[in-house]
């Protein structure tokens, strides 16, 4: 039987972590597409000169990436701890 007083909060945390991982992956995907578009030709190099600081720097510092170097991996790791916690309760 499902004990919602214990399983409910864990299910909520699990869903929040799935959303967090998905958002971080999407932010990284968009950044890498911008970075890829800003490299490869003389015209692209000129465009990169006017690109935002993240593209010039070579790594993402906005969104969830502002708080952690790898928020997608952090959420993934915590997901497995929540799975473990489901087994404990």
Backbone as numpy.savetxt, mean C-alpha at the origin, in Angstrom:
# Nx Ny Nz CAx CAy CAz Cx Cy Cz
-19.85 -22.65 16.25 -20.68 -21.45 16.25 -19.81 -20.19 16.25
-20.34 -19.17 15.65 -19.62 -17.90 15.57 -19.94 -17.06 16.79
-18.90 -16.66 17.50 -19.05 -15.75 18.64 -18.70 -14.36 18.14
-19.74 -13.58 17.78 -19.52 -12.27 17.16 -18.85 -11.28 18.09
-18.90 -11.54 19.40 -18.23 -10.61 20.31 -16.71 -10.69 20.15
-16.21 -11.85 19.69 -14.76 -11.98 19.45 -14.43 -11.99 17.97
-15.23 -12.71 17.17 -14.95 -12.82 15.74 -15.27 -11.54 14.97
-16.27 -10.79 15.43 -16.67 -9.56 14.74 -15.55 -8.53 14.65
-14.94 -8.18 15.78 -13.84 -7.22 15.70 -12.66 -7.72 14.85
-12.37 -9.01 14.94 -11.28 -9.56 14.12 -11.63 -9.49 12.64
-12.89 -9.76 12.31 -13.32 -9.67 10.91 -13.21 -8.22 10.42
-13.56 -7.26 11.29 -13.44 -5.85 10.93 -12.00 -5.45 10.69
-11.09 -5.90 11.57 -9.66 -5.61 11.40 -9.15 -6.25 10.12
-9.56 -7.49 9.86 -9.14 -8.20 8.65 -9.56 -7.42 7.40
-10.81 -6.98 7.36 -11.30 -6.21 6.20 -10.55 -4.89 6.05
-10.28 -4.21 7.16 -9.54 -2.95 7.10 -8.13 -3.18 6.56
-7.50 -4.28 6.95 -6.15 -4.58 6.47 -6.15 -4.93 4.98
-7.18 -5.63 4.52 -7.28 -5.94 3.09 -7.41 -4.64 2.30
-8.24 -3.73 2.80 -8.40 -2.43 2.14 -7.08 -1.66 2.16
-6.40 -1.65 3.32 -5.12 -0.95 3.42 -4.08 -1.50 2.45
-4.01 -2.81 2.34 -3.05 -3.42 1.42 -3.39 -3.08 -0.03
-4.68 -3.11 -0.35 -5.10 -2.79 -1.72 -4.83 -1.33 -2.07
-5.10 -0.44 -1.14 -4.84 0.99 -1.38 -3.35 1.23 -1.57
-2.52 0.63 -0.73 -1.06 0.81 -0.85 -0.56 0.25 -2.18
-1.07 -0.92 -2.59 -0.65 -1.49 -3.87 -1.07 -0.60 -5.03
-2.28 -0.04 -4.97 -2.74 0.84 -6.04 -1.91 2.12 -6.10
-1.61 2.69 -4.94 -0.77 3.90 -4.92 0.60 3.61 -5.51
1.17 2.47 -5.20 2.47 2.11 -5.75 2.39 1.88 -7.25
1.32 1.24 -7.72 1.14 0.99 -9.15 1.07 2.32 -9.92
0.27 3.25 -9.43 0.13 4.55 -10.09 1.47 5.28 -10.11
2.20 5.24 -9.00 3.50 5.90 -8.93 4.47 5.30 -9.96
4.51 3.98 -10.04 5.45 3.35 -10.98 5.05 3.61 -12.43
3.77 3.75 -12.70 3.36 4.11 -14.06 3.80 5.53 -14.40
3.68 6.46 -13.43 4.16 7.83 -13.65 5.68 7.85 -13.83
6.37 7.07 -13.01 7.84 7.01 -13.09 8.28 6.43 -14.43
7.60 5.39 -14.88 7.93 4.77 -16.16 7.69 5.73 -17.32
6.60 6.49 -17.24 6.29 7.46 -18.30 7.30 8.60 -18.33
7.93 8.88 -17.18 8.86 10.01 -17.10 10.29 9.64 -17.49
10.53 8.40 -17.88 11.87 7.97 -18.26 11.85 7.32 -19.64
12.98 7.30 -20.29 13.07 6.55 -21.54 13.38 7.36 -22.78
13.16 8.66 -22.80 13.47 9.46 -23.99 13.85 10.87 -23.57
14.37 11.63 -24.52 14.76 13.00 -24.22 13.54 13.83 -23.84
12.44 13.62 -24.55 11.22 14.36 -24.23 10.72 13.97 -22.84
10.83 12.69 -22.53 10.40 12.22 -21.21 11.32 12.78 -20.13
12.61 12.88 -20.43 13.56 13.43 -19.45 13.23 14.90 -19.18
12.85 15.62 -20.21 12.46 17.02 -20.02 11.18 17.10 -19.19
10.25 16.18 -19.43 9.02 16.15 -18.64 9.31 15.77 -17.19
10.30 14.88 -17.00 10.65 14.45 -15.64 11.23 15.61 -14.83
11.88 16.55 -15.53 12.43 17.71 -14.82 11.32 18.51 -14.16
10.14 18.49 -14.78 9.00 19.19 -14.19 8.10 18.27 -13.38
8.50 17.01 -13.23 7.69 16.03 -12.50 7.71 16.32 -11.01
6.80 15.67 -10.32 6.75 15.88 -8.87 7.99 15.28 -8.20
8.21 15.65 -6.95 9.41 15.25 -6.23 9.57 13.76 -6.08
8.46 13.02 -5.96 8.56 11.58 -5.80 9.19 10.92 -7.02
8.79 11.35 -8.20 9.37 10.77 -9.42 10.85 11.11 -9.52
11.21 12.35 -9.21 12.63 12.73 -9.24 13.42 11.96 -8.19
12.81 11.79 -7.01 13.49 11.09 -5.91 13.61 9.60 -6.19
12.61 9.05 -6.87 12.64 7.64 -7.23 11.86 6.73 -6.29
11.24 7.31 -5.27 10.40 6.50 -4.39 9.23 7.33 -3.88
8.19 6.63 -3.47 6.92 7.24 -3.11 6.92 7.73 -1.67
6.44 8.96 -1.46 6.38 9.52 -0.11 5.01 10.13 0.18
3.99 9.74 -0.57 2.63 10.27 -0.37 1.68 9.12 -0.04
0.50 9.47 0.44 -0.50 8.46 0.77 -0.05 7.61 1.95
-0.35 6.33 1.91 0.06 5.43 2.99 1.57 5.31 3.07
2.23 5.59 1.97 3.69 5.48 1.91 4.37 6.58 2.72
3.62 7.57 3.12 4.16 8.63 3.98 4.45 8.08 5.38
3.68 7.07 5.80 3.79 6.55 7.17 4.71 5.35 7.30
4.91 4.62 6.21 5.71 3.40 6.26 6.42 3.20 4.93
7.57 2.59 4.98 8.32 2.33 3.75 7.62 1.27 2.89
6.93 0.33 3.54 6.21 -0.73 2.82 4.88 -1.02 3.51
3.89 -0.12 3.36 2.61 -0.34 4.04 1.86 -1.57 3.53
2.05 -1.93 2.25 1.39 -3.12 1.73 1.90 -4.38 2.43
3.20 -4.48 2.66 3.76 -5.64 3.36 3.36 -5.63 4.83
3.28 -4.45 5.42 2.86 -4.33 6.82 1.44 -4.87 6.99
0.53 -4.46 6.10 -0.85 -4.95 6.16 -0.91 -6.45 5.93
-0.12 -6.95 4.99 -0.08 -8.39 4.71 0.37 -9.16 5.94
1.40 -8.70 6.59 1.90 -9.36 7.79 0.84 -9.39 8.88
0.18 -8.26 9.09 -0.86 -8.21 10.12 -2.06 -9.08 9.76
-2.35 -9.24 8.46 -3.43 -10.14 8.05 -3.20 -11.55 8.58
-1.97 -12.01 8.47 -1.67 -13.37 8.94 -1.75 -13.46 10.45
-1.44 -12.38 11.17 -1.62 -12.40 12.62 -3.10 -12.46 12.98
-3.95 -11.80 12.18 -5.39 -11.87 12.42 -5.90 -13.28 12.15
-5.41 -13.92 11.11 -5.78 -15.32 10.85 -5.40 -16.20 12.05
-4.21 -15.98 12.58 -3.77 -16.70 13.78 -4.71 -16.41 14.95
-5.10 -15.14 15.11 -5.99 -14.76 16.21 -7.37 -15.42 16.06
-7.85 -15.57 14.82 -9.11 -16.29 14.59 -9.01 -17.72 15.13
-7.86 -18.34 14.93 -7.67 -19.70 15.42 -7.59 -19.77 16.93
-7.12 -18.70 17.55 -6.99 -18.69 19.01 -8.31 -18.46 19.72
-9.20 -17.69 19.09 -10.48 -17.41 19.76 -11.46 -18.43 19.31
